[in-house]
């Protein structure tokens, strides 16, 4: 800060030294004046000027040091009050800008909240005609047409479900209820909801649940499983999907393995990124790149670790490692 202060006051310093050189020049050129006396006066002025700079430095720098150390998250109330006119100008400007941005942020937050509520309301309203459509599709006698309609209905249903959970995700931790859950009771309904799609693609399921009880939130865990199973079905063709669970190091591990298209090695680090689909298979125009992104983010508050292994052209294994019961003690006590 000393360097910045001297640079800021360099015009003062240059003016002072210019005067001292002028005094010395006059003492040198005027024989009636003692040059030694003039030198003494310059020395005294120099000492006084140095003391003046020290005093000014301590007074001025304390305010600006406080600004540099000030945490904007605390608010302007913690900002040190300015004493000089310039310090008061700086304090007033910062306070005014802080109030302006606070007002703007509040306005945008209100707008976003309103938009979120409207979208959630719309999603819930759309679910009613979707349910009616499903009942109508169930009455269609043409088997081929019925399967095609159910397939498209399922796509719309899954996209709406994805949007619903995407909007709820930022507030997920306020909605968690950790309890003992039977994995089989979650998996069976999800598999059954995809049966039309699976029949079309010739896909079956092989369940082997040696460890079926985990501690988690039922709604969000079901969403995670839905996304992973849907992905497995989407990228598979005429092959079974293996779902197995077992105990490892005191934790329950769930694996969802498909024998479909697989993921290229260069894409693996990016599959959980928002909006990422694929660097090679651009024919998937229906892919949004949101499913795995939401899955990863939903798994974090549940303390579920998701790992993935894949060989392109051979298939993919998603591994979910569930936390121990003790890992939720801090969460359930809140």
TISEKE-556090 format. One record per residue (C-alpha): x, y, z; residue in three letters. Coordinates in steps of 0.5 Angstrom, whole numbers, padded with zeros to 4 digits, always signed. Layout:
N
XYZala...
***
This chain:
334
+0000+0000+0000unk+0006+0005+0001unk+0008+0004-0006unk+0001+0006-0008unk+0001+0012-0004unk+0007+0015-0006unk+0005+0014-0013unk-0002+0017-0012unk+0002+0023-0008unk+0008+0023-0013unk+0005+0030-0016unk+0006+0033-0009unk+0013+0030-0008unk+0015+0032-0015unk+0013+0039-0013unk+0016+0039-0006unk+0023+0037-0009unk+0022+0042-0014unk+0022+0048-0009unk+0028+0045-0005unk+0032+0045-0012unk+0030+0052-0013unk+0032+0054-0006unk+0039+0051-0007unk+0039+0054-0014unk+0038+0061-0011unk+0043+0060-0005unk+0048+0058-0010unk+0047+0064-0015unk+0046+0069-0010unk+0052+0071-0006unk+0049+0075-0001unk+0046+0068+0002unk+0049+0063+0006unk+0049+0057+0002unk+0050+0053+0008unk+0044+0056+0011unk+0040+0055+0005unk+0042+0047+0005unk+0040+0047+0013unk+0033+0050+0011unk+0032+0045+0006unk+0034+0039+0010unk+0029+0042+0016unk+0023+0042+0010unk+0025+0035+0008unk+0024+0032+0015unk+0018+0036+0016unk+0015+0034+0009unk+0017+0026+0011unk+0013+0027+0018unk+0007+0030+0014unk+0007+0024+0009unk+0007+0019+0015unk+0001+0023+0018unk-0002+0023+0012unk-0001+0016+0010unk-0004+0013+0017unk-0010+0017+0016unk-0012+0016+0009unk-0009+0009+0008unk-0013+0006+0014unk-0020+0008+0010unk-0018+0004+0003unk-0015-0002+0007unk-0021-0003+0010unk-0025-0002+0003unk-0020-0008+0001unk-0021-0012+0007unk-0029-0011+0006unk-0033-0017+0005unk-0039-0015+0000unk-0043-0021+0003unk-0043-0017+0010unk-0046-0011+0007unk-0045-0004+0007unk-0046-0003+0014unk-0040-0006+0016unk-0036-0001+0011unk-0032+0004+0015unk-0035+0011+0015unk-0031+0016+0011unk-0028+0022+0014unk-0025+0027+0009unk-0029+0029+0003unk-0026+0024-0002unk-0027+0018+0003unk-0035+0020+0004unk-0035+0021-0004unk-0033+0014-0004unk-0037+0011+0001unk-0043+0014-0001unk-0042+0011-0008unk-0041+0004-0006unk-0047+0005-0001unk-0051+0007-0007unk-0049+0002-0012unk-0050-0003-0007unk-0057-0001-0006unk-0058-0001-0013unk-0055-0008-0014unk-0059-0011-0008unk-0066-0008-0011unk-0064-0011-0018unk-0062-0018-0015unk-0069-0018-0011unk-0073-0016-0017unk-0069-0022-0021unk-0070-0027-0016unk-0078-0025-0015unk-0078-0026-0023unk-0075-0032-0023unk-0079-0035-0017unk-0085-0033-0021unk-0083-0036-0027unk-0081-0043-0023unk-0088-0043-0020unk-0091-0042-0027unk-0087-0047-0030unk-0089-0052-0024unk-0096-0050-0025unk-0096-0051-0032unk-0093-0058-0031unk-0098-0061-0026unk-0103-0058-0031unk-0101-0062-0037unk-0100-0068-0033unk-0108-0069-0032unk-0109-0069-0040unk-0103-0074-0040unk-0106-0078-0036unk-0113-0078-0040unk-0109-0079-0046unk-0106-0086-0043unk-0113-0088-0041unk-0115-0087-0049unk-0108-0090-0051unk-0110-0096-0047unk-0117-0097-0051unk-0113-0097-0058unk-0114-0104-0061unk-0109-0104-0066unk-0103-0107-0063unk-0098-0103-0067unk-0101-0096-0067unk-0102-0097-0059unk-0094-0099-0058unk-0092-0093-0062unk-0097-0088-0059unk-0095-0091-0052unk-0087-0090-0054unk-0089-0082-0056unk-0093-0081-0049unk-0087-0084-0045unk-0082-0079-0048unk-0087-0073-0047unk-0088-0076-0039unk-0081-0077-0038unk-0079-0070-0041unk-0084-0067-0036unk-0082-0071-0030unk-0074-0068-0032unk-0077-0061-0032unk-0080-0062-0026unk-0074-0064-0022unk-0070-0059-0025unk-0074-0054-0022unk-0074-0057-0016unk-0067-0059-0015unk-0064-0052-0013unk-0069-0053-0006unk-0068-0061-0006unk-0064-0060+0001unk-0070-0057+0004unk-0075-0063+0001unk-0071-0069+0004unk-0073-0075+0008unk-0068-0080+0009unk-0071-0087+0011unk-0070-0094+0010unk-0072-0096+0003unk-0073-0102-0001unk-0069-0102-0008unk-0074-0107-0011unk-0080-0103-0009unk-0077-0097-0013unk-0074-0101-0019unk-0080-0105-0021unk-0085-0100-0022unk-0080-0096-0026unk-0078-0102-0030unk-0086-0103-0031unk-0087-0096-0034unk-0082-0098-0039unk-0085-0104-0041unk-0088-0102-0048unk-0081-0099-0050unk-0077-0105-0048unk-0082-0109-0052unk-0081-0105-0058unk-0073-0106-0057unk-0073-0113-0055unk-0070-0111-0048unk-0071-0115-0042unk-0068-0114-0035unk-0064-0119-0030unk-0065-0117-0023unk-0060-0119-0018unk-0061-0115-0011unk-0057-0119-0006unk-0057-0112-0002unk-0064-0109-0003unk-0064-0104+0003unk-0061-0097+0003unk-0062-0090+0007unk-0064-0085+0002unk-0070-0080+0000unk-0075-0084-0004unk-0077-0079-0009unk-0070-0077-0011unk-0067-0084-0011unk-0073-0086-0016unk-0072-0080-0020unk-0064-0082-0021unk-0066-0089-0022unk-0071-0087-0027unk-0066-0083-0031unk-0061-0089-0031unk-0065-0094-0033unk-0068-0090-0038unk-0061-0088-0041unk-0060-0096-0041unk-0066-0097-0045unk-0065-0091-0050unk-0058-0094-0052unk-0059-0101-0052unk-0062-0106-0057unk-0064-0113-0057unk-0060-0114-0050unk-0062-0115-0043unk-0060-0110-0038unk-0057-0112-0031unk-0059-0109-0025unk-0055-0112-0019unk-0054-0110-0012unk-0049-0112-0006unk-0045-0110+0000unk-0038-0107-0001unk-0034-0105+0005unk-0040-0104+0009unk-0044-0100+0004unk-0049-0102-0001unk-0047-0102-0009unk-0052-0102-0014unk-0050-0103-0021unk-0054-0102-0028unk-0051-0105-0034unk-0053-0105-0041unk-0050-0108-0047unk-0052-0102-0052unk-0048-0097-0056unk-0043-0095-0050unk-0039-0088-0049unk-0033-0086-0052unk-0027-0086-0048unk-0026-0078-0049unk-0033-0077-0048unk-0033-0080-0041unk-0031-0074-0037unk-0036-0070-0040unk-0042-0074-0039unk-0045-0071-0033unk-0044-0064-0036unk-0050-0059-0037unk-0052-0060-0044unk-0047-0065-0046unk-0050-0070-0051unk-0044-0073-0055unk-0038-0071-0060unk-0039-0077-0065unk-0047-0079-0065unk-0050-0073-0067unk-0056-0076-0070unk-0059-0076-0063unk-0063-0070-0064unk-0068-0072-0058unk-0062-0072-0053unk-0062-0066-0048unk-0056-0067-0045unk-0060-0066-0038unk-0061-0073-0035unk-0054-0075-0033unk-0053-0067-0031unk-0059-0068-0026unk-0058-0075-0024unk-0051-0072-0021unk-0053-0066-0018unk-0059-0070-0015unk-0054-0075-0012unk-0050-0070-0008unk-0055-0069-0003unk-0056-0076-0002unk-0049-0077-0001unk-0049-0083-0007unk-0043-0083-0011unk-0044-0085-0018unk-0038-0088-0022unk-0039-0090-0030unk-0035-0095-0034unk-0036-0096-0041unk-0033-0099-0048unk-0036-0096-0054unk-0040-0101-0058unk-0040-0106-0052unk-0044-0103-0046unk-0044-0098-0040unk-0044-0100-0033unk-0047-0094-0028unk-0045-0096-0021unk-0048-0092-0015unk-0045-0093-0008unk-0050-0091-0002unk-0047-0088+0004unk-0048-0092+0011unk-0053-0090+0016unk-0048-0086+0020unk-0047-0081+0014unk-0054-0078+0015unk-0054-0077+0022unk-0052-0069+0021unk-0057-0069+0016unk-0063-0072+0019unk-0062-0068+0026unk-0063-0061+0022unk
***
